[in-house]
């Protein structure tokens, strides 16, 4: 008897709620929002400024351009091109030149990346959205670049320029401040074999494999400028 009374009480309290749930029209519910796809089926064009990080004998300033097409939100393919417009001697090179010049033995020749071009893929392992200063919503992503390229060296003195094969890898981060403009910071490493320095009178030097790191800063433009939502 007690069990039956408990069952009747539950039916009395829960029955109206169940009936109301059955009458609810799902069209009145708020929509389920799908994430914005900041890269999917979009073209990226990025003018870049770069400067070398680890050159022993020179410091290089470069201008470049990146193009990517993203067939999916997490991967892009395209090309990078850089041209060096300023090469400065490092403190080591200046001291060597001063010492050799003082003894009338001439000055050494140097080489550094002058023109760089590569075909690359960009992978986006992490992306999301955050509040900038607690007020401004900003989308972000992190990038990993891998590619194959060529370097045409820029030389001083008697050292002959060379065109060499250069595998590339890099990392970067990007902040979107609206639907189609983002600020990008990155680092690229071009691994190539050439002689960075040669003695006076030597036109070839001793070639060796080395890493050529470059820090980059740029502004990315995405086309079309209108975002779409994922499925």
PyMOL CGO cylinders between C-alpha atoms (Angstrom):
from pymol import cmd
from pymol.cgo import CYLINDER

trace = [
    CYLINDER, 0.00, 0.00, 0.00, 2.80, 2.40, 0.91, 0.3, 1, 1, 1, 1, 1, 1,
    CYLINDER, 2.80, 2.40, 0.91, 4.57, 1.66, -2.38, 0.3, 1, 1, 1, 1, 1, 1,
    CYLINDER, 4.57, 1.66, -2.38, 1.40, 2.42, -4.35, 0.3, 1, 1, 1, 1, 1, 1,
    CYLINDER, 1.40, 2.42, -4.35, 0.96, 5.78, -2.57, 0.3, 1, 1, 1, 1, 1, 1,
    CYLINDER, 0.96, 5.78, -2.57, 4.53, 6.76, -3.40, 0.3, 1, 1, 1, 1, 1, 1,
    CYLINDER, 4.53, 6.76, -3.40, 3.95, 5.93, -7.05, 0.3, 1, 1, 1, 1, 1, 1,
    CYLINDER, 3.95, 5.93, -7.05, 0.78, 8.03, -7.17, 0.3, 1, 1, 1, 1, 1, 1,
    CYLINDER, 0.78, 8.03, -7.17, 2.61, 11.00, -5.62, 0.3, 1, 1, 1, 1, 1, 1,
    CYLINDER, 2.61, 11.00, -5.62, 5.39, 10.78, -8.22, 0.3, 1, 1, 1, 1, 1, 1,
    CYLINDER, 5.39, 10.78, -8.22, 2.87, 10.65, -11.05, 0.3, 1, 1, 1, 1, 1, 1,
    CYLINDER, 2.87, 10.65, -11.05, 1.03, 13.66, -9.64, 0.3, 1, 1, 1, 1, 1, 1,
    CYLINDER, 1.03, 13.66, -9.64, 4.20, 15.77, -9.48, 0.3, 1, 1, 1, 1, 1, 1,
    CYLINDER, 4.20, 15.77, -9.48, 6.04, 14.59, -12.59, 0.3, 1, 1, 1, 1, 1, 1,
    CYLINDER, 6.04, 14.59, -12.59, 3.12, 14.06, -14.93, 0.3, 1, 1, 1, 1, 1, 1,
    CYLINDER, 3.12, 14.06, -14.93, 2.58, 17.75, -15.83, 0.3, 1, 1, 1, 1, 1, 1,
    CYLINDER, 2.58, 17.75, -15.83, 6.30, 18.30, -16.40, 0.3, 1, 1, 1, 1, 1, 1,
    CYLINDER, 6.30, 18.30, -16.40, 6.53, 15.34, -18.76, 0.3, 1, 1, 1, 1, 1, 1,
    CYLINDER, 6.53, 15.34, -18.76, 3.46, 16.47, -20.66, 0.3, 1, 1, 1, 1, 1, 1,
    CYLINDER, 3.46, 16.47, -20.66, 4.86, 20.00, -21.00, 0.3, 1, 1, 1, 1, 1, 1,
    CYLINDER, 4.86, 20.00, -21.00, 8.15, 18.64, -22.30, 0.3, 1, 1, 1, 1, 1, 1,
    CYLINDER, 8.15, 18.64, -22.30, 6.32, 16.64, -24.92, 0.3, 1, 1, 1, 1, 1, 1,
    CYLINDER, 6.32, 16.64, -24.92, 4.52, 19.77, -26.12, 0.3, 1, 1, 1, 1, 1, 1,
    CYLINDER, 4.52, 19.77, -26.12, 7.71, 21.85, -26.39, 0.3, 1, 1, 1, 1, 1, 1,
    CYLINDER, 7.71, 21.85, -26.39, 8.51, 22.98, -29.93, 0.3, 1, 1, 1, 1, 1, 1,
    CYLINDER, 8.51, 22.98, -29.93, 12.25, 22.71, -30.65, 0.3, 1, 1, 1, 1, 1, 1,
    CYLINDER, 12.25, 22.71, -30.65, 11.96, 25.56, -33.12, 0.3, 1, 1, 1, 1, 1, 1,
    CYLINDER, 11.96, 25.56, -33.12, 11.57, 27.90, -30.14, 0.3, 1, 1, 1, 1, 1, 1,
    CYLINDER, 11.57, 27.90, -30.14, 14.90, 26.80, -28.66, 0.3, 1, 1, 1, 1, 1, 1,
    CYLINDER, 14.90, 26.80, -28.66, 17.98, 29.01, -29.16, 0.3, 1, 1, 1, 1, 1, 1,
    CYLINDER, 17.98, 29.01, -29.16, 20.14, 27.98, -32.12, 0.3, 1, 1, 1, 1, 1, 1,
    CYLINDER, 20.14, 27.98, -32.12, 23.23, 25.84, -31.60, 0.3, 1, 1, 1, 1, 1, 1,
    CYLINDER, 23.23, 25.84, -31.60, 26.12, 27.98, -32.83, 0.3, 1, 1, 1, 1, 1, 1,
    CYLINDER, 26.12, 27.98, -32.83, 28.86, 26.28, -34.81, 0.3, 1, 1, 1, 1, 1, 1,
    CYLINDER, 28.86, 26.28, -34.81, 32.45, 27.60, -34.68, 0.3, 1, 1, 1, 1, 1, 1,
    CYLINDER, 32.45, 27.60, -34.68, 33.73, 30.12, -37.18, 0.3, 1, 1, 1, 1, 1, 1,
    CYLINDER, 33.73, 30.12, -37.18, 36.24, 28.71, -39.64, 0.3, 1, 1, 1, 1, 1, 1,
    CYLINDER, 36.24, 28.71, -39.64, 38.84, 31.45, -39.95, 0.3, 1, 1, 1, 1, 1, 1,
    CYLINDER, 38.84, 31.45, -39.95, 40.90, 29.66, -42.62, 0.3, 1, 1, 1, 1, 1, 1,
    CYLINDER, 40.90, 29.66, -42.62, 38.74, 27.08, -44.41, 0.3, 1, 1, 1, 1, 1, 1,
    CYLINDER, 38.74, 27.08, -44.41, 38.59, 27.71, -48.19, 0.3, 1, 1, 1, 1, 1, 1,
    CYLINDER, 38.59, 27.71, -48.19, 40.31, 31.10, -47.83, 0.3, 1, 1, 1, 1, 1, 1,
    CYLINDER, 40.31, 31.10, -47.83, 43.39, 32.71, -49.37, 0.3, 1, 1, 1, 1, 1, 1,
    CYLINDER, 43.39, 32.71, -49.37, 46.02, 34.37, -47.16, 0.3, 1, 1, 1, 1, 1, 1,
    CYLINDER, 46.02, 34.37, -47.16, 48.38, 37.10, -48.40, 0.3, 1, 1, 1, 1, 1, 1,
    CYLINDER, 48.38, 37.10, -48.40, 50.97, 38.36, -45.90, 0.3, 1, 1, 1, 1, 1, 1,
    CYLINDER, 50.97, 38.36, -45.90, 53.62, 41.06, -46.48, 0.3, 1, 1, 1, 1, 1, 1,
    CYLINDER, 53.62, 41.06, -46.48, 56.48, 40.30, -44.08, 0.3, 1, 1, 1, 1, 1, 1,
    CYLINDER, 56.48, 40.30, -44.08, 59.48, 42.01, -42.52, 0.3, 1, 1, 1, 1, 1, 1,
    CYLINDER, 59.48, 42.01, -42.52, 62.29, 39.74, -41.35, 0.3, 1, 1, 1, 1, 1, 1,
    CYLINDER, 62.29, 39.74, -41.35, 65.72, 39.88, -39.79, 0.3, 1, 1, 1, 1, 1, 1,
    CYLINDER, 65.72, 39.88, -39.79, 68.32, 37.17, -39.23, 0.3, 1, 1, 1, 1, 1, 1,
    CYLINDER, 68.32, 37.17, -39.23, 68.90, 35.80, -35.74, 0.3, 1, 1, 1, 1, 1, 1,
    CYLINDER, 68.90, 35.80, -35.74, 72.06, 33.70, -35.70, 0.3, 1, 1, 1, 1, 1, 1,
    CYLINDER, 72.06, 33.70, -35.70, 74.41, 34.96, -38.42, 0.3, 1, 1, 1, 1, 1, 1,
    CYLINDER, 74.41, 34.96, -38.42, 77.98, 34.90, -37.16, 0.3, 1, 1, 1, 1, 1, 1,
    CYLINDER, 77.98, 34.90, -37.16, 79.41, 37.29, -39.73, 0.3, 1, 1, 1, 1, 1, 1,
    CYLINDER, 79.41, 37.29, -39.73, 76.47, 39.41, -40.91, 0.3, 1, 1, 1, 1, 1, 1,
    CYLINDER, 76.47, 39.41, -40.91, 73.03, 40.71, -39.90, 0.3, 1, 1, 1, 1, 1, 1,
    CYLINDER, 73.03, 40.71, -39.90, 70.37, 40.72, -42.62, 0.3, 1, 1, 1, 1, 1, 1,
    CYLINDER, 70.37, 40.72, -42.62, 67.12, 42.68, -42.96, 0.3, 1, 1, 1, 1, 1, 1,
    CYLINDER, 67.12, 42.68, -42.96, 64.58, 41.27, -45.43, 0.3, 1, 1, 1, 1, 1, 1,
    CYLINDER, 64.58, 41.27, -45.43, 61.19, 41.97, -46.99, 0.3, 1, 1, 1, 1, 1, 1,
    CYLINDER, 61.19, 41.97, -46.99, 58.96, 39.11, -48.04, 0.3, 1, 1, 1, 1, 1, 1,
    CYLINDER, 58.96, 39.11, -48.04, 55.56, 37.90, -49.13, 0.3, 1, 1, 1, 1, 1, 1,
    CYLINDER, 55.56, 37.90, -49.13, 53.64, 34.79, -48.11, 0.3, 1, 1, 1, 1, 1, 1,
    CYLINDER, 53.64, 34.79, -48.11, 50.71, 33.21, -49.93, 0.3, 1, 1, 1, 1, 1, 1,
    CYLINDER, 50.71, 33.21, -49.93, 48.61, 30.33, -48.58, 0.3, 1, 1, 1, 1, 1, 1,
    CYLINDER, 48.61, 30.33, -48.58, 45.43, 28.61, -49.68, 0.3, 1, 1, 1, 1, 1, 1,
    CYLINDER, 45.43, 28.61, -49.68, 43.61, 26.68, -46.94, 0.3, 1, 1, 1, 1, 1, 1,
    CYLINDER, 43.61, 26.68, -46.94, 41.59, 23.73, -48.31, 0.3, 1, 1, 1, 1, 1, 1,
    CYLINDER, 41.59, 23.73, -48.31, 40.67, 22.97, -44.69, 0.3, 1, 1, 1, 1, 1, 1,
    CYLINDER, 40.67, 22.97, -44.69, 40.66, 24.97, -41.47, 0.3, 1, 1, 1, 1, 1, 1,
    CYLINDER, 40.66, 24.97, -41.47, 43.80, 23.22, -40.18, 0.3, 1, 1, 1, 1, 1, 1,
    CYLINDER, 43.80, 23.22, -40.18, 46.10, 23.12, -43.23, 0.3, 1, 1, 1, 1, 1, 1,
    CYLINDER, 46.10, 23.12, -43.23, 47.32, 25.52, -45.92, 0.3, 1, 1, 1, 1, 1, 1,
    CYLINDER, 47.32, 25.52, -45.92, 49.67, 25.25, -48.90, 0.3, 1, 1, 1, 1, 1, 1,
    CYLINDER, 49.67, 25.25, -48.90, 51.54, 27.99, -50.74, 0.3, 1, 1, 1, 1, 1, 1,
    CYLINDER, 51.54, 27.99, -50.74, 54.81, 29.86, -51.26, 0.3, 1, 1, 1, 1, 1, 1,
    CYLINDER, 54.81, 29.86, -51.26, 57.15, 32.24, -49.40, 0.3, 1, 1, 1, 1, 1, 1,
    CYLINDER, 57.15, 32.24, -49.40, 59.53, 34.73, -51.03, 0.3, 1, 1, 1, 1, 1, 1,
    CYLINDER, 59.53, 34.73, -51.03, 62.09, 36.94, -49.26, 0.3, 1, 1, 1, 1, 1, 1,
    CYLINDER, 62.09, 36.94, -49.26, 64.65, 39.43, -50.51, 0.3, 1, 1, 1, 1, 1, 1,
    CYLINDER, 64.65, 39.43, -50.51, 67.45, 40.88, -48.38, 0.3, 1, 1, 1, 1, 1, 1,
    CYLINDER, 67.45, 40.88, -48.38, 67.78, 44.65, -48.70, 0.3, 1, 1, 1, 1, 1, 1,
    CYLINDER, 67.78, 44.65, -48.70, 70.34, 45.44, -45.97, 0.3, 1, 1, 1, 1, 1, 1,
    CYLINDER, 70.34, 45.44, -45.97, 73.35, 43.40, -44.83, 0.3, 1, 1, 1, 1, 1, 1,
    CYLINDER, 73.35, 43.40, -44.83, 75.36, 44.64, -41.86, 0.3, 1, 1, 1, 1, 1, 1,
    CYLINDER, 75.36, 44.64, -41.86, 78.67, 43.26, -40.62, 0.3, 1, 1, 1, 1, 1, 1,
    CYLINDER, 78.67, 43.26, -40.62, 78.60, 41.67, -37.18, 0.3, 1, 1, 1, 1, 1, 1,
    CYLINDER, 78.60, 41.67, -37.18, 81.00, 42.80, -34.47, 0.3, 1, 1, 1, 1, 1, 1,
    CYLINDER, 81.00, 42.80, -34.47, 83.18, 39.75, -35.19, 0.3, 1, 1, 1, 1, 1, 1,
    CYLINDER, 83.18, 39.75, -35.19, 83.46, 40.60, -38.90, 0.3, 1, 1, 1, 1, 1, 1,
    CYLINDER, 83.46, 40.60, -38.90, 84.29, 44.22, -38.15, 0.3, 1, 1, 1, 1, 1, 1,
    CYLINDER, 84.29, 44.22, -38.15, 87.10, 43.21, -35.79, 0.3, 1, 1, 1, 1, 1, 1,
    CYLINDER, 87.10, 43.21, -35.79, 88.52, 40.70, -38.31, 0.3, 1, 1, 1, 1, 1, 1,
    CYLINDER, 88.52, 40.70, -38.31, 88.42, 43.27, -41.10, 0.3, 1, 1, 1, 1, 1, 1,
    CYLINDER, 88.42, 43.27, -41.10, 90.12, 45.87, -38.93, 0.3, 1, 1, 1, 1, 1, 1,
    CYLINDER, 90.12, 45.87, -38.93, 92.90, 43.47, -37.96, 0.3, 1, 1, 1, 1, 1, 1,
    CYLINDER, 92.90, 43.47, -37.96, 93.55, 42.27, -41.52, 0.3, 1, 1, 1, 1, 1, 1,
    CYLINDER, 93.55, 42.27, -41.52, 93.33, 45.74, -42.99, 0.3, 1, 1, 1, 1, 1, 1,
    CYLINDER, 93.33, 45.74, -42.99, 95.88, 47.01, -40.50, 0.3, 1, 1, 1, 1, 1, 1,
    CYLINDER, 95.88, 47.01, -40.50, 98.38, 44.44, -41.77, 0.3, 1, 1, 1, 1, 1, 1,
    CYLINDER, 98.38, 44.44, -41.77, 97.59, 45.01, -45.48, 0.3, 1, 1, 1, 1, 1, 1,
    CYLINDER, 97.59, 45.01, -45.48, 96.31, 41.44, -45.87, 0.3, 1, 1, 1, 1, 1, 1,
    CYLINDER, 96.31, 41.44, -45.87, 92.96, 42.47, -47.34, 0.3, 1, 1, 1, 1, 1, 1,
    CYLINDER, 92.96, 42.47, -47.34, 89.53, 41.78, -45.90, 0.3, 1, 1, 1, 1, 1, 1,
    CYLINDER, 89.53, 41.78, -45.90, 87.50, 38.54, -45.83, 0.3, 1, 1, 1, 1, 1, 1,
    CYLINDER, 87.50, 38.54, -45.83, 84.49, 37.94, -48.06, 0.3, 1, 1, 1, 1, 1, 1,
    CYLINDER, 84.49, 37.94, -48.06, 81.11, 37.06, -46.54, 0.3, 1, 1, 1, 1, 1, 1,
    CYLINDER, 81.11, 37.06, -46.54, 77.93, 35.39, -47.79, 0.3, 1, 1, 1, 1, 1, 1,
    CYLINDER, 77.93, 35.39, -47.79, 74.38, 35.37, -46.45, 0.3, 1, 1, 1, 1, 1, 1,
    CYLINDER, 74.38, 35.37, -46.45, 70.90, 34.53, -47.81, 0.3, 1, 1, 1, 1, 1, 1,
    CYLINDER, 70.90, 34.53, -47.81, 70.01, 37.15, -50.41, 0.3, 1, 1, 1, 1, 1, 1,
    CYLINDER, 70.01, 37.15, -50.41, 66.92, 35.79, -52.15, 0.3, 1, 1, 1, 1, 1, 1,
    CYLINDER, 66.92, 35.79, -52.15, 64.86, 32.99, -50.56, 0.3, 1, 1, 1, 1, 1, 1,
    CYLINDER, 64.86, 32.99, -50.56, 61.93, 31.16, -52.17, 0.3, 1, 1, 1, 1, 1, 1,
    CYLINDER, 61.93, 31.16, -52.17, 60.11, 28.07, -50.93, 0.3, 1, 1, 1, 1, 1, 1,
    CYLINDER, 60.11, 28.07, -50.93, 57.02, 25.93, -51.37, 0.3, 1, 1, 1, 1, 1, 1,
    CYLINDER, 57.02, 25.93, -51.37, 55.50, 25.21, -47.97, 0.3, 1, 1, 1, 1, 1, 1,
    CYLINDER, 55.50, 25.21, -47.97, 52.63, 23.71, -46.01, 0.3, 1, 1, 1, 1, 1, 1,
    CYLINDER, 52.63, 23.71, -46.01, 51.22, 25.34, -42.89, 0.3, 1, 1, 1, 1, 1, 1,
    CYLINDER, 51.22, 25.34, -42.89, 49.55, 23.26, -40.18, 0.3, 1, 1, 1, 1, 1, 1,
    CYLINDER, 49.55, 23.26, -40.18, 47.31, 24.78, -37.48, 0.3, 1, 1, 1, 1, 1, 1,
    CYLINDER, 47.31, 24.78, -37.48, 47.47, 22.49, -34.41, 0.3, 1, 1, 1, 1, 1, 1,
    CYLINDER, 47.47, 22.49, -34.41, 45.85, 24.96, -32.03, 0.3, 1, 1, 1, 1, 1, 1,
    CYLINDER, 45.85, 24.96, -32.03, 43.36, 27.79, -32.45, 0.3, 1, 1, 1, 1, 1, 1,
    CYLINDER, 43.36, 27.79, -32.45, 40.62, 29.48, -30.47, 0.3, 1, 1, 1, 1, 1, 1,
    CYLINDER, 40.62, 29.48, -30.47, 39.32, 32.76, -29.12, 0.3, 1, 1, 1, 1, 1, 1,
    CYLINDER, 39.32, 32.76, -29.12, 40.18, 34.89, -26.09, 0.3, 1, 1, 1, 1, 1, 1,
    CYLINDER, 40.18, 34.89, -26.09, 39.33, 38.23, -24.52, 0.3, 1, 1, 1, 1, 1, 1,
    CYLINDER, 39.33, 38.23, -24.52, 42.06, 40.85, -25.10, 0.3, 1, 1, 1, 1, 1, 1,
    CYLINDER, 42.06, 40.85, -25.10, 42.45, 42.98, -21.95, 0.3, 1, 1, 1, 1, 1, 1,
    CYLINDER, 42.45, 42.98, -21.95, 39.19, 41.42, -20.76, 0.3, 1, 1, 1, 1, 1, 1,
    CYLINDER, 39.19, 41.42, -20.76, 37.14, 43.41, -23.28, 0.3, 1, 1, 1, 1, 1, 1,
    CYLINDER, 37.14, 43.41, -23.28, 38.06, 42.77, -26.91, 0.3, 1, 1, 1, 1, 1, 1,
    CYLINDER, 38.06, 42.77, -26.91, 37.34, 39.29, -28.36, 0.3, 1, 1, 1, 1, 1, 1,
    CYLINDER, 37.34, 39.29, -28.36, 40.31, 38.13, -30.44, 0.3, 1, 1, 1, 1, 1, 1,
    CYLINDER, 40.31, 38.13, -30.44, 40.74, 34.89, -32.38, 0.3, 1, 1, 1, 1, 1, 1,
    CYLINDER, 40.74, 34.89, -32.38, 44.19, 33.31, -32.43, 0.3, 1, 1, 1, 1, 1, 1,
    CYLINDER, 44.19, 33.31, -32.43, 46.04, 30.40, -33.96, 0.3, 1, 1, 1, 1, 1, 1,
    CYLINDER, 46.04, 30.40, -33.96, 49.45, 28.74, -33.77, 0.3, 1, 1, 1, 1, 1, 1,
    CYLINDER, 49.45, 28.74, -33.77, 51.24, 27.54, -36.90, 0.3, 1, 1, 1, 1, 1, 1,
    CYLINDER, 51.24, 27.54, -36.90, 53.84, 24.98, -37.90, 0.3, 1, 1, 1, 1, 1, 1,
    CYLINDER, 53.84, 24.98, -37.90, 55.49, 25.44, -41.32, 0.3, 1, 1, 1, 1, 1, 1,
    CYLINDER, 55.49, 25.44, -41.32, 57.46, 22.88, -43.33, 0.3, 1, 1, 1, 1, 1, 1,
    CYLINDER, 57.46, 22.88, -43.33, 58.76, 23.38, -46.85, 0.3, 1, 1, 1, 1, 1, 1,
    CYLINDER, 58.76, 23.38, -46.85, 61.44, 23.02, -49.51, 0.3, 1, 1, 1, 1, 1, 1,
    CYLINDER, 61.44, 23.02, -49.51, 63.17, 26.01, -51.01, 0.3, 1, 1, 1, 1, 1, 1,
    CYLINDER, 63.17, 26.01, -51.01, 66.20, 27.63, -52.60, 0.3, 1, 1, 1, 1, 1, 1,
    CYLINDER, 66.20, 27.63, -52.60, 68.60, 30.33, -51.43, 0.3, 1, 1, 1, 1, 1, 1,
    CYLINDER, 68.60, 30.33, -51.43, 70.59, 32.65, -53.68, 0.3, 1, 1, 1, 1, 1, 1,
    CYLINDER, 70.59, 32.65, -53.68, 73.44, 33.97, -51.56, 0.3, 1, 1, 1, 1, 1, 1,
    CYLINDER, 73.44, 33.97, -51.56, 74.39, 37.61, -51.36, 0.3, 1, 1, 1, 1, 1, 1,
    CYLINDER, 74.39, 37.61, -51.36, 78.14, 38.11, -51.09, 0.3, 1, 1, 1, 1, 1, 1,
    CYLINDER, 78.14, 38.11, -51.09, 80.75, 40.74, -50.35, 0.3, 1, 1, 1, 1, 1, 1,
    CYLINDER, 80.75, 40.74, -50.35, 84.32, 40.80, -51.59, 0.3, 1, 1, 1, 1, 1, 1,
    CYLINDER, 84.32, 40.80, -51.59, 85.53, 38.11, -53.99, 0.3, 1, 1, 1, 1, 1, 1,
    CYLINDER, 85.53, 38.11, -53.99, 83.26, 35.26, -52.85, 0.3, 1, 1, 1, 1, 1, 1,
    CYLINDER, 83.26, 35.26, -52.85, 81.05, 34.02, -55.69, 0.3, 1, 1, 1, 1, 1, 1,
    CYLINDER, 81.05, 34.02, -55.69, 77.24, 33.95, -55.16, 0.3, 1, 1, 1, 1, 1, 1,
    CYLINDER, 77.24, 33.95, -55.16, 75.63, 30.51, -55.05, 0.3, 1, 1, 1, 1, 1, 1,
    CYLINDER, 75.63, 30.51, -55.05, 72.15, 29.03, -55.45, 0.3, 1, 1, 1, 1, 1, 1,
    CYLINDER, 72.15, 29.03, -55.45, 71.61, 26.24, -52.92, 0.3, 1, 1, 1, 1, 1, 1,
    CYLINDER, 71.61, 26.24, -52.92, 68.87, 23.86, -51.79, 0.3, 1, 1, 1, 1, 1, 1,
    CYLINDER, 68.87, 23.86, -51.79, 67.23, 24.85, -48.48, 0.3, 1, 1, 1, 1, 1, 1,
    CYLINDER, 67.23, 24.85, -48.48, 64.71, 22.78, -46.50, 0.3, 1, 1, 1, 1, 1, 1,
    CYLINDER, 64.71, 22.78, -46.50, 62.66, 24.98, -44.18, 0.3, 1, 1, 1, 1, 1, 1,
    CYLINDER, 62.66, 24.98, -44.18, 60.68, 24.68, -40.96, 0.3, 1, 1, 1, 1, 1, 1,
    CYLINDER, 60.68, 24.68, -40.96, 59.08, 27.33, -38.82, 0.3, 1, 1, 1, 1, 1, 1,
    CYLINDER, 59.08, 27.33, -38.82, 56.59, 28.23, -36.13, 0.3, 1, 1, 1, 1, 1, 1,
    CYLINDER, 56.59, 28.23, -36.13, 54.32, 31.22, -35.64, 0.3, 1, 1, 1, 1, 1, 1,
    CYLINDER, 54.32, 31.22, -35.64, 51.28, 32.75, -33.99, 0.3, 1, 1, 1, 1, 1, 1,
    CYLINDER, 51.28, 32.75, -33.99, 48.53, 34.96, -35.34, 0.3, 1, 1, 1, 1, 1, 1,
    CYLINDER, 48.53, 34.96, -35.34, 45.87, 37.27, -33.84, 0.3, 1, 1, 1, 1, 1, 1,
    CYLINDER, 45.87, 37.27, -33.84, 42.70, 38.13, -35.78, 0.3, 1, 1, 1, 1, 1, 1,
    CYLINDER, 42.70, 38.13, -35.78, 41.36, 41.59, -34.97, 0.3, 1, 1, 1, 1, 1, 1,
    CYLINDER, 41.36, 41.59, -34.97, 38.50, 41.32, -37.47, 0.3, 1, 1, 1, 1, 1, 1,
    CYLINDER, 38.50, 41.32, -37.47, 37.19, 38.82, -40.03, 0.3, 1, 1, 1, 1, 1, 1,
    CYLINDER, 37.19, 38.82, -40.03, 40.01, 39.22, -42.56, 0.3, 1, 1, 1, 1, 1, 1,
    CYLINDER, 40.01, 39.22, -42.56, 43.01, 41.02, -41.01, 0.3, 1, 1, 1, 1, 1, 1,
    CYLINDER, 43.01, 41.02, -41.01, 45.47, 39.42, -38.61, 0.3, 1, 1, 1, 1, 1, 1,
    CYLINDER, 45.47, 39.42, -38.61, 48.87, 40.27, -37.12, 0.3, 1, 1, 1, 1, 1, 1,
    CYLINDER, 48.87, 40.27, -37.12, 51.47, 37.51, -37.39, 0.3, 1, 1, 1, 1, 1, 1,
    CYLINDER, 51.47, 37.51, -37.39, 54.76, 36.76, -35.61, 0.3, 1, 1, 1, 1, 1, 1,
    CYLINDER, 54.76, 36.76, -35.61, 56.97, 33.88, -36.64, 0.3, 1, 1, 1, 1, 1, 1,
    CYLINDER, 56.97, 33.88, -36.64, 60.36, 32.25, -36.89, 0.3, 1, 1, 1, 1, 1, 1,
    CYLINDER, 60.36, 32.25, -36.89, 61.71, 30.37, -39.92, 0.3, 1, 1, 1, 1, 1, 1,
    CYLINDER, 61.71, 30.37, -39.92, 64.82, 28.24, -40.22, 0.3, 1, 1, 1, 1, 1, 1,
    CYLINDER, 64.82, 28.24, -40.22, 66.35, 27.65, -43.67, 0.3, 1, 1, 1, 1, 1, 1,
    CYLINDER, 66.35, 27.65, -43.67, 68.92, 24.85, -43.59, 0.3, 1, 1, 1, 1, 1, 1,
    CYLINDER, 68.92, 24.85, -43.59, 71.46, 25.29, -46.39, 0.3, 1, 1, 1, 1, 1, 1,
    CYLINDER, 71.46, 25.29, -46.39, 75.04, 24.52, -47.40, 0.3, 1, 1, 1, 1, 1, 1,
    CYLINDER, 75.04, 24.52, -47.40, 77.27, 27.44, -48.39, 0.3, 1, 1, 1, 1, 1, 1,
    CYLINDER, 77.27, 27.44, -48.39, 80.43, 29.21, -47.23, 0.3, 1, 1, 1, 1, 1, 1,
    CYLINDER, 80.43, 29.21, -47.23, 79.51, 32.12, -44.93, 0.3, 1, 1, 1, 1, 1, 1,
    CYLINDER, 79.51, 32.12, -44.93, 83.04, 33.54, -45.05, 0.3, 1, 1, 1, 1, 1, 1,
    CYLINDER, 83.04, 33.54, -45.05, 86.19, 33.22, -47.16, 0.3, 1, 1, 1, 1, 1, 1,
    CYLINDER, 86.19, 33.22, -47.16, 89.75, 34.46, -46.83, 0.3, 1, 1, 1, 1, 1, 1,
    CYLINDER, 89.75, 34.46, -46.83, 90.98, 37.34, -49.00, 0.3, 1, 1, 1, 1, 1, 1,
    CYLINDER, 90.98, 37.34, -49.00, 91.40, 36.13, -52.58, 0.3, 1, 1, 1, 1, 1, 1,
    CYLINDER, 91.40, 36.13, -52.58, 89.27, 32.99, -52.07, 0.3, 1, 1, 1, 1, 1, 1,
    CYLINDER, 89.27, 32.99, -52.07, 86.23, 32.88, -54.38, 0.3, 1, 1, 1, 1, 1, 1,
    CYLINDER, 86.23, 32.88, -54.38, 84.57, 29.72, -53.00, 0.3, 1, 1, 1, 1, 1, 1,
    CYLINDER, 84.57, 29.72, -53.00, 85.38, 29.28, -49.31, 0.3, 1, 1, 1, 1, 1, 1,
    CYLINDER, 85.38, 29.28, -49.31, 84.59, 26.14, -47.31, 0.3, 1, 1, 1, 1, 1, 1,
    CYLINDER, 84.59, 26.14, -47.31, 80.92, 25.25, -47.67, 0.3, 1, 1, 1, 1, 1, 1,
    CYLINDER, 80.92, 25.25, -47.67, 79.13, 23.76, -44.66, 0.3, 1, 1, 1, 1, 1, 1,
    CYLINDER, 79.13, 23.76, -44.66, 75.55, 23.03, -43.69, 0.3, 1, 1, 1, 1, 1, 1,
    CYLINDER, 75.55, 23.03, -43.69, 74.09, 25.60, -41.36, 0.3, 1, 1, 1, 1, 1, 1,
    CYLINDER, 74.09, 25.60, -41.36, 70.83, 26.93, -39.98, 0.3, 1, 1, 1, 1, 1, 1,
    CYLINDER, 70.83, 26.93, -39.98, 69.68, 30.36, -41.06, 0.3, 1, 1, 1, 1, 1, 1,
    CYLINDER, 69.68, 30.36, -41.06, 67.09, 31.58, -38.56, 0.3, 1, 1, 1, 1, 1, 1,
    CYLINDER, 67.09, 31.58, -38.56, 64.83, 34.50, -39.41, 0.3, 1, 1, 1, 1, 1, 1,
    CYLINDER, 64.83, 34.50, -39.41, 62.34, 36.31, -37.19, 0.3, 1, 1, 1, 1, 1, 1,
    CYLINDER, 62.34, 36.31, -37.19, 59.33, 37.60, -39.12, 0.3, 1, 1, 1, 1, 1, 1,
    CYLINDER, 59.33, 37.60, -39.12, 56.54, 40.09, -38.50, 0.3, 1, 1, 1, 1, 1, 1,
    CYLINDER, 56.54, 40.09, -38.50, 53.64, 40.69, -40.87, 0.3, 1, 1, 1, 1, 1, 1,
    CYLINDER, 53.64, 40.69, -40.87, 50.01, 41.57, -41.45, 0.3, 1, 1, 1, 1, 1, 1,
    CYLINDER, 50.01, 41.57, -41.45, 47.83, 38.85, -43.01, 0.3, 1, 1, 1, 1, 1, 1,
    CYLINDER, 47.83, 38.85, -43.01, 44.89, 39.55, -45.30, 0.3, 1, 1, 1, 1, 1, 1,
    CYLINDER, 44.89, 39.55, -45.30, 42.32, 36.77, -45.81, 0.3, 1, 1, 1, 1, 1, 1,
    CYLINDER, 42.32, 36.77, -45.81, 40.04, 36.47, -48.85, 0.3, 1, 1, 1, 1, 1, 1,
    CYLINDER, 40.04, 36.47, -48.85, 37.13, 36.28, -49.19, 0.3, 1, 1, 1, 1, 1, 1,
    CYLINDER, 37.13, 36.28, -49.19, 36.75, 38.75, -46.31, 0.3, 1, 1, 1, 1, 1, 1,
    CYLINDER, 36.75, 38.75, -46.31, 33.52, 37.16, -45.03, 0.3, 1, 1, 1, 1, 1, 1,
    CYLINDER, 33.52, 37.16, -45.03, 33.72, 34.25, -42.60, 0.3, 1, 1, 1, 1, 1, 1,
    CYLINDER, 33.72, 34.25, -42.60, 31.60, 31.10, -42.78, 0.3, 1, 1, 1, 1, 1, 1,
    CYLINDER, 31.60, 31.10, -42.78, 30.51, 28.81, -39.97, 0.3, 1, 1, 1, 1, 1, 1,
    CYLINDER, 30.51, 28.81, -39.97, 31.41, 25.14, -39.84, 0.3, 1, 1, 1, 1, 1, 1,
    CYLINDER, 31.41, 25.14, -39.84, 28.94, 22.35, -40.32, 0.3, 1, 1, 1, 1, 1, 1,
]
cmd.load_cgo(trace, "trace")
